[in-house]
Structures are given as C-alpha cells and as structure tokens.
Amino acid sequence: MKPPLSATGRTLMDRWLLPNSTILQGACLLVAFTVILTFFFFVSEMPVPLKHDMVEAYAWGMEFQLGYHQHPPFWAWLCGLWFAIFPVTAFSFALLSATNAAVGLWGTWVLTGELIKNPEQRLTARALPLLTPFFTFYAFKFDANTIFISLWPWTLLFFYRASERHNRRATLYFGLLCGLCFLSKYYILLPLSGCGLAALASENGRNWLRSRQPWIAAAVIILVTSPHLWWLTQNQATPLAYLHSKLNWPWAEILHRFFMASFGLLGMVSVVIGVMVAVCLGARGPRAQHTPITAAQTRWVAFVTFTPIVLTLAFSIALRTPVTSEMMIGVVPLLPLLILQATGTCPPRPLARTTINLVAIGSFALVIGAPIFMYWRPHTKRWAKQAPFEEVALTGTRLWQEHVKAPLVYVSGSEPYTNLATFYSPAHPHSFPRHDLSYALWVTPEKIRQHGLLSLCLDGDTECFDGANRYATPQTIRIPLALAHHFGHYTGRMYNYTFIITPPAVP
C-alpha cells in the first residue's frame, strides 16, 4: 500500500491549478489549452468553410443591435467586438472559440476548487471536463449555445458564493451574469430554475432567499436586460415569434431528436464513466477517506446540473419542439464532478494520475491529429458535395467591382450564402438575409436604393430570385456562373449560381 502523497511528492500534480499554485501557473495552463485548441480548430477546419452559426454571429455583430430576429444580442456583440480587434480570418474565429472555452474551463476549475477540499480529488475533478467534448470539440461552433460554455460556470460560481456563503458582492456578479446569459439566449431560464431548486434544498440557500439579496440580483438582471426588453416591445418581439415557429413539429422528428439528444449527452461523458469504472475496479491504492463533496454539496450540484437536462427534454415533448445535445453542453460543466462523486471513495492518487495522463495524451493527439484530419476530409464523399461558399463570396465581390463603381454595401441571396458572403467577401458587406427586412432591421429599402444590392442565388431557389426581383431596376445585371469548392488540388462538386447585381440608384 502506497502512503499518501507527501508535500514533495504532490508538487507536480498540485501545479494543475490547486489552491497553493500561483496565478502564473494557472495562466500558463489556460494559455496552453487555448493554443492547442486554436491550432486544432484552425488546421482541422481548413478544408471547409466556417459553420453557418459562426458567420451569422459575425454578420449580426457588425450591426450591434439591441436584439435580432432569432436571439438576444450578447453573443453577437462579443463576436463584433472580437473582430473589431482581430483580423477577419478563420484563424481569428478559431482563437475566439478556444478563448471562449478557456474562460469557461477557468470558471469550472475555480468552482470545483471551492467545492472539493482533498487535493487529489480536486485535481481529478478539474481534469475530467477535458475528457469530454464540452470544452473541446463542441466549443468550435461559436453561437448562442456555446456562449454558455464561458458564461454559465462563472454564473454558478457566483451563485454558490452568494447563496451558500451569503457573499453580497457575489450576489451582484450573479445578477450581472444572469443578465448576460438572458441577453444570449432565453433558454437560460431552464438552468436558472436549477439554481432556484438548489437554493431551496439548502438551509443556507433558503436563508439567502429570505434575505434582500435575491431582490438585489433581480434588480441587476432587470437593469442589464432592460434595453433588450425595450427593443422587444418596439419590434414585435421577433425572437419570440421565432421560438413559436419551432413548436408543434411532427412527433417522429421530436422523438428522434429527443433520443439523439439524450444518448448524445450520455455519450459525451462516456469516457469519464469508463475511466472511473476502470480505475476504481483495478486500483489497489488506499481508498479515500471521504467522497469528493458532501451530501449537501451533492444535492446542490445535482440540482444545478440535472434540472436543465430534465427540463430541456421535458419541454421538448410538451411543446413538440426539437432539441439537440448541443443546447445543453454549456450548462452542465459539473456533470463530470457528479460522476466522480458517484464513485464514492475510489483511490484518489491512481485516479488523478490516470486522468492527467489521459488529458496529456488527448492534448498530444489533438496536435498530431489536426493535420491528419485535415488531409483526410477532402477524400470523403461528404466533402465532395461541399458548396463553394467562399468562392461564391469572392466571385460576387469581383463581379460587383467590375460592373459597379460604388463599394459593395449590402448582400443577400440563398441561405446560408448571405452571412458567409459577409464574412468571406473582402468588402464585408452588411447581411440582408432572404431579402426580408424583418430578418435585418438595419436594412431599409431606401438604403438598398442608395447603395445597391448583390444577390447570390443558387439555381432553383425561386424564393431568392423573387426576392432579388423585388429590388431589381432596369440597370440590374444577371450573371450565371458555375463554381466548385477548392482546397489545394482537390475540387468538389460544381453548383450553378446567378449573380444578380443591382447598382445604386443614380441621384
């Protein structure tokens, strides 16, 4: 039987953001995580254009509106601020996604450090999230769901300090972060229900609820969200109309999404479960004297973790609205901790060593695997069907410059070409999705007449052609072209397009 770790023997592992480690050590770990993830995202995604949700964040972020037709604005604001500083490139987007994940991982580490006292168990709990795709693979798609990867762990941290420790400053921060979460997606109301149940299940939490502090947090939330709430009243609450359009889907689709989301979330923690079972059954080291967290803390963590999962799945059935596991990845950062807690008094030292080794191997695999994955993707049948989004944007910009002396200001077209053209075009024009003014409140017919419009219509898309015709003038030019996506010496399928150029009206 091996003795407990001495102060000297624990040094190497303790440097993984344990309480006695320095800020510099923690910062170095987060920087290393960000660098590795940025490299993996950028290299592995080189053969394909950016995902639609990401360029949508960029297109919306250009406008800095108080709201948008589908979602509240905060995540788009962040994207807009990011690209006001960094160049508009795929690498910058990879860095944004990795930074978003690193901020959330940092918050999870801090919260875990406050919950767990045993050094080895704390180290394991902090490393386990890196064995899930929560902070890695799924983090690349920066959108209204993945923004919670960074926001929600810090919201939980300040909620814990506010409700369990009655820290008044934490109450203010909790209110601020709740407001920012609400400004990102209304879905946050489901995870916040878990906070309410966690407070009710704790004596400290019930005392907090009876104090003035929750009212102070509510006041901060209202203050933060009031501009958006005002915007809703002035714009027919278009995000709520969008939510309504997602109701009453066919039962076959709802049940399919329900089970895919359920088993998808289970699959995301399968590695964590496997590590726990293998180590606990095979390790011969001394058992831990206590489980990682107390029974009261277990109830707290269980409520804030399982409530959004249960409510998400329940609302999917009750409202017949589609659900995906991606919706929940940002609000369950403590799920690996609950799995660790379920192992009871598993030998902590072998568990910590195994987890850290797997994280190190996984990090190395990301670096080595990125170029391999990049090389493999163009050889797949799916890649051969990849639409030439970037090529369409560049060609449309070139044609506009050849036929119009004025700069390119507005672009529309078939979905999702509009927002992709906004990102990939060197002119970075304003997005005008579907030629529909309700989708782009920053566009008016007067602005279209003043600056003109480039429409990128995929052949057969009658909606796009009809929309372009509404803004056409006698000077409108229509240019049919066939384009394919290229990466290196690989060429995908050819697609037929019509580039519709409506020049500015002559004053």
Buried (B, 14 or more C-beta within 10 A) or exposed (E): EEEEBEEEEBEEBBBBBBEEBEEEBBEEBBEEBBBBBBBBBBBBBBBBBBBBBBBBBBBBBBBEBBBBBBBBBBBBBBBBEBBEEEEBEBBBBBBBBBBBBBBBBBBBBBBBBBBBEBBBBBBBBBBBBBBBBBBBBBBBBBBBBBBBBBBBBBBBBBBBBBBBEBBEEBBBBBBBBBBBBBBBBBBBEBBBBBBBBBBEBBEBBEBBBEBEBBEBBEEBBEEBBEEBBEBBEEBEBBBEEBBEEEEEBEEEEBEEBBEBBBEBBEEBBEBBBEBBEEBBEEBEBBEBEEBBBBEBBBBBBBBBBBBBBEBBBEBBEEBBBBBBBBBBBBBBBBBBBBBBBBBEBBBBBBBBBBBBEBBEEBBEEBEEBBBEBBBEBBEEEEBBEBBBBBBBBBBBBEBBBEEBEEEBBBBBBBBBBBBBBBBBBEBBBBBBBBBEEEBBBBBEEEBBBBBBBBBBBBEEBEEBBEBBEEBBEEBBBBBEBEBBBBBEEBEBEEBEBBBBBBBBEEE
